[in-house]
């Protein structure tokens, strides 16, 4: 069972890595990170 779990996690990680490398997704991630930073800096 542990081998199957490891294979499944490796497959998911590869898919995620491939998606993150796409330029349109990089822009989306960057925008989300900027939004989080902006919220953290805003006084409450």
C-alpha positions, 0 to 999 in steps of 0.5 A: 500500500505504501508503494501505491501511495508514493506513486500517487503522490509522485504523480500528483506532484508532477502534475502540479509542477507542470501546471505551475511552470505555465506562464499564465499560471505563474502570473496568477500565482504572483498576483495571489501572493501580492494580494496576500502580502498587501493584506498582511501589510494593511493596518487593522 
